[in-house]
Amino acid sequence: MGVYRIDVTAIFATCGEGAGDVAAVTGYAVPMSVHSSSKRLLAPDITAMKGQAPIVALTSYHAHTAAIADRYCDFLLVGDSLGMVMHGFETTVPVPLELMIMHGRAVVRGAKRALVVVDMPFGSYEESPSVAFRNAARVMKETDCGGIKIEGGRRMAETIRYLVERGIPVMSHIGLTPQSVNVIGGFKAQGRTEKEWAAIVEDARQVADAGAFAVVLEALTEPLARRITAAIKIPTIGIGASTACDGQILVMEDMLGLSPRVPRFVKKFGKVGEVIEDAIKSYARHHRDEGASPHRRADVVSRAYRGDRRPVLRLPSGRRQPRHG
Ligand code: KIV
């Protein structure tokens, strides 16, 4: 039996028009930014989107936010930025492979449709193509993700070719490469003068020729991002690199308004930090100042204390399990 999938992207490509045409072809009104298909996207699906539809991506580090972002994004990146965003490191350099695997698993469990790409952390791939393969294969096996990302242009081309030839889809990352922050001397925009452009365009050419399925361009000027996007056949995914790219990615916590410090280019689409603070303030006030119960149904908990063994939490699958804590 075949698996049926309404591929909105393909319908757009056929019609060359907007949502009205989608509705005309499918008979369904498809909201513009919500995905309706359920089959998991693969790396070649992302490559095929170049020139067809803008690629939407976010970072994600946990199952619940992955489940939400999955409805709107083409791919989710388990970025090593999680070291700074979630674990309080100053840079991404200290992030261990095990942490990437743990968060990668959570995101794969949460996302059903989007391609999940896991970042290879500093020190896990630079030494040689075979070291990179051993660690990348471990990430793929232990997380079930659909691809990995490595930083570096032409210096990583041989490794990219080696990995792709052995079954590992690779996303490249050029421009500002945060794992090199100690060499660059800070999180600085790249290609600021025109004489630096040729080298960065060459980086993009070489990673594309080596078989990368897409390339992240971080902190590059608009004309340079435009030049690279026109020069290569794989999609460019911009972060602080203008709308000239084929797709965009942001760190989810930055665009949600949750991160205390964000790069200057980040546009905030929410005030989640404020929402969390309001909720915690009201919980504390409720409990400390008003002496009220923090439970919606205090009777459920007191019932349990009376020896009633009925569960206080029903799992979505219908299985019954007592709530811990
Ligand atoms: O680690 C990360 O989140 C990234 C994105 C900034 C592209 O590499």
Boltz pocket constraint, residues with backbone or C-beta under 6 A from the ligand:
constraints:
  - pocket:
      binder: B
      contacts: [[A, 59], [A, 77], [A, 78], [A, 79], [A, 80], [A, 81], [A, 82], [A, 119], [A, 173], [A, 216], [A, 239], [A, 249], [A, 251]]
      max_distance: 6.0
